[in-house]
Amino acid sequence: MNAMRTTLAAVSLAALSTAAFADDKATVQTFYDLLSDPGSSELAASFLEVTSEDWESIGNYSGENESRDAFVGQMGFFAQLIPDLDWSVQAMHQDGNFVTVRSRATGTPTAPFFGVDGEGRSFDIMTIDIHELEEGVIVRTYHVEDWASALQQLGGR
């Protein structure tokens, strides 16, 4: 009888944990929905709901992390520069309070991009992000994008 109770308790805990993680993955997906439609005020509002006020984007080596407000403000610029931007999630894995995402970013800039005039060329790059959550809210995002490959593609190399 004790073995049955132990098994039942373990199954119940596993089910509760799986349900909590599913919610975290849906929360993280909101980030990619905004990246794929950066001009959407509705998606920007959703992003604000799933991130903490002090959320920060950590991804460059300058030591300057990007704030949530700066990130949302940058989305309007991306909407104009890359109107067909698509940030497609390829894989998502959760381990505790961390959700790791491998994604693919594609787009065709309408003007010079990082100083490269792509003349109508598109880019297709891989990205890796690690989102840290606390109490179901994203507090920090670490990210790496293969912008060097994007510039090579846009430069026709």
C-alpha positions in Angstrom: 0.0 0.0 0.0 2.9 2.4 0.8 4.4 1.7 -2.6 1.2 2.6 -4.3 0.9 5.9 -2.4 4.5 6.7 -3.2 3.9 6.0 -6.9 0.7 8.1 -6.9 2.5 11.0 -5.2 5.3 10.9 -7.7 2.9 10.9 -10.6 1.0 13.8 -9.2 4.1 15.9 -8.6 5.3 15.1 -12.2 1.9 16.2 -13.6 2.0 19.4 -11.6 5.6 20.2 -12.7 4.8 19.5 -16.3 1.8 21.8 -16.2 4.0 24.6 -14.7 6.7 24.2 -17.4 4.1 24.3 -20.2 3.0 27.7 -18.9 6.7 28.9 -18.9 7.1 27.8 -22.5 4.0 29.7 -23.5 5.3 32.7 -21.7 8.7 32.5 -23.5 6.9 32.1 -26.9 5.5 35.6 -26.4 9.0 36.9 -26.8 9.3 35.3 -30.3 5.8 36.4 -31.3 6.9 40.0 -30.8 10.2 39.4 -32.7 8.2 38.0 -35.6 5.8 41.0 -35.7 7.8 43.8 -34.1 5.4 46.5 -35.2 2.5 45.0 -33.2 1.4 47.1 -30.3 -0.7 44.1 -29.0 2.3 41.8 -29.0 4.5 44.5 -27.4 1.8 44.8 -24.6 1.9 41.0 -24.2 5.7 41.1 -24.0 5.4 43.7 -21.2 3.0 41.4 -19.3 5.4 38.4 -19.3 8.6 40.2 -18.4 9.6 41.9 -15.2 9.9 45.6 -15.0 13.7 45.2 -14.6 14.0 42.6 -17.3 17.3 42.9 -19.2 18.6 41.6 -22.4 22.2 40.3 -22.1 23.9 39.7 -25.4 26.7 42.0 -26.3 30.1 42.4 -24.9 30.0 46.1 -24.1 28.8 45.5 -20.6 25.7 47.5 -21.3 22.5 45.4 -21.0 19.4 46.5 -22.7 16.4 47.4 -20.6 12.8 46.2 -21.3 11.7 49.7 -22.4 14.7 50.1 -24.7 14.0 46.6 -26.2 10.3 47.5 -26.9 11.4 50.8 -28.4 13.8 49.1 -30.7 11.0 46.9 -32.1 9.5 49.8 -34.1 12.8 50.3 -35.8 13.0 46.6 -36.7 9.5 46.7 -38.0 10.5 49.4 -40.5 13.9 48.0 -41.4 12.9 44.4 -41.8 9.2 44.2 -42.4 9.3 40.5 -43.2 11.3 39.6 -40.0 10.4 36.1 -38.8 11.9 34.6 -35.7 10.9 30.9 -35.8 11.3 28.7 -32.7 13.0 25.5 -33.8 13.4 23.9 -30.3 12.5 24.9 -26.8 13.7 23.1 -23.6 13.0 24.0 -20.0 15.2 23.0 -17.0 13.9 24.5 -13.8 13.6 28.3 -14.1 15.5 28.4 -17.4 14.1 28.0 -20.9 16.6 27.5 -23.7 15.5 28.3 -27.3 17.1 27.5 -30.6 15.5 29.7 -33.3 15.9 30.8 -36.8 15.7 34.5 -37.8 15.0 35.4 -41.4 14.3 38.7 -43.1 15.1 41.1 -45.9 16.2 44.6 -44.8 14.8 47.5 -46.8 17.9 49.7 -46.0 21.5 49.2 -45.1 21.8 46.8 -42.1 24.9 47.2 -39.8 26.4 49.2 -42.7 25.8 46.6 -45.4 23.5 47.4 -48.3 22.0 44.1 -49.0 20.3 45.2 -52.3 17.2 43.2 -51.7 19.1 40.1 -50.3 17.8 38.2 -47.3 19.4 36.6 -44.3 18.7 33.3 -42.5 20.6 32.8 -39.3 20.5 30.6 -36.1 20.0 32.1 -32.7 20.3 30.7 -29.2 18.5 32.3 -26.2 18.4 31.4 -22.5 15.4 33.0 -20.7 15.5 33.1 -16.9 12.1 33.1 -15.2 11.0 33.8 -11.6 7.5 33.1 -10.6 6.4 32.6 -14.2 7.8 36.0 -15.4 10.9 36.4 -17.6 13.5 38.4 -15.6 16.6 38.0 -17.9 17.3 36.9 -21.4 20.8 35.9 -22.6 21.1 35.7 -26.3 23.5 35.0 -29.2 22.7 35.6 -32.9 24.8 34.8 -35.8 24.9 38.3 -37.2 28.2 37.7 -38.9 26.5 35.2 -41.2 23.7 37.6 -41.8 26.1 40.3 -43.0 27.9 37.8 -45.3 24.6 36.8 -46.8 23.5 40.4 -47.3 26.9 41.2 -48.8 26.6 38.5 -51.4 29.5 36.4 -50.1 
